[in-house]
């Protein structure tokens, strides 16, 4: 199994993720989701955006979503300069 790092990522910097779920979450959930920004979409989805320190933390966030019973739509890692998920290739 290959164990090489991707040169475009700095292991000392958290990665930025956008996690989309079905249903609306209130902004009071931001602390429970590690300070991620909560954006309510017009279509009824919630977009959680923010820095995630490592894969373990990402899995912890996904577990919280599972425990709430909210259907997961997508998980996308974005570059810090990106402001719109449509920029992701």
Secondary structure, DSSP 8 states (H G I E B T S, - for coil): ------TT--TTS-EEEEEEEES---GGGTTTTTT-EEEE-TTSEEEEEEEE-SHHHHHHHHHHHHHHT--EEEEEEE-TT---GGG--
